[in-house]
Amino acid sequence: MLPLATMVFTGVMCWLIIKGLRLVMPVWGSAREEAVGLDITQHGERIMAR
């Protein structure tokens, strides 16, 4: 019973943290940013050569 309670507690807390972060900042990049590459759009770095 304790492992199940721990997993539920962890899942709920992670969900609350993400919801709280979304109030003050974007958590995920937009579809355009993901298509271009998050390294380039977020950090200006080209990590993987194509």
PESULHU-V149046 format. One record per residue. N is the residue number from 1. PHI is phi in radians with two decimals (* if undefined). OMEGA is omega in whole degrees, 0 to 359 (none if undefined). D_FIRST is the distance of its C-alpha to the first C-alpha in Angstrom with 1 decimal. Layout:
BEGIN
n:N phi:PHI omega:OMEGA d_first:D_FIRST
n:N phi:PHI omega:OMEGA d_first:D_FIRST
END
This chain:
BEGIN
n:1 phi:* omega:181 d_first:0.0
n:2 phi:-1.10 omega:178 d_first:3.8
n:3 phi:-1.05 omega:179 d_first:5.6
n:4 phi:-1.14 omega:178 d_first:5.4
n:5 phi:-1.09 omega:178 d_first:6.4
n:6 phi:-1.12 omega:179 d_first:8.7
n:7 phi:-1.14 omega:179 d_first:10.2
n:8 phi:-1.14 omega:179 d_first:10.8
n:9 phi:-1.03 omega:180 d_first:12.3
n:10 phi:-1.10 omega:179 d_first:14.4
n:11 phi:-1.09 omega:180 d_first:15.6
n:12 phi:-1.14 omega:181 d_first:16.7
n:13 phi:-1.14 omega:177 d_first:18.4
n:14 phi:-1.07 omega:179 d_first:20.2
n:15 phi:-1.08 omega:180 d_first:21.4
n:16 phi:-1.14 omega:179 d_first:22.7
n:17 phi:-1.11 omega:180 d_first:24.5
n:18 phi:-1.11 omega:178 d_first:26.2
n:19 phi:-1.08 omega:178 d_first:27.2
n:20 phi:-1.14 omega:179 d_first:28.7
n:21 phi:-1.13 omega:180 d_first:30.5
n:22 phi:-1.13 omega:177 d_first:32.0
n:23 phi:-1.25 omega:186 d_first:33.7
n:24 phi:-1.98 omega:181 d_first:35.7
n:25 phi:-2.79 omega:175 d_first:36.2
n:26 phi:-1.27 omega:182 d_first:35.9
n:27 phi:-1.61 omega:180 d_first:32.8
n:28 phi:-2.07 omega:176 d_first:34.1
n:29 phi:-1.36 omega:179 d_first:37.7
n:30 phi:-1.30 omega:180 d_first:39.8
n:31 phi:-1.09 omega:179 d_first:40.6
n:32 phi:-1.14 omega:180 d_first:44.0
n:33 phi:-1.11 omega:178 d_first:42.7
n:34 phi:-1.21 omega:179 d_first:40.3
n:35 phi:-1.18 omega:180 d_first:43.3
n:36 phi:-1.26 omega:182 d_first:45.5
n:37 phi:2.20 omega:184 d_first:42.9
n:38 phi:-1.19 omega:178 d_first:40.8
n:39 phi:-1.09 omega:181 d_first:42.3
n:40 phi:-1.29 omega:186 d_first:45.7
n:41 phi:-1.29 omega:183 d_first:44.9
n:42 phi:-1.59 omega:188 d_first:42.6
n:43 phi:-2.13 omega:182 d_first:44.1
n:44 phi:1.24 omega:182 d_first:47.5
n:45 phi:-1.98 omega:174 d_first:46.7
n:46 phi:-1.90 omega:184 d_first:47.3
n:47 phi:-1.55 omega:184 d_first:44.9
n:48 phi:-1.86 omega:178 d_first:45.3
n:49 phi:-1.37 omega:178 d_first:48.9
n:50 phi:-1.88 omega:none d_first:49.4
END
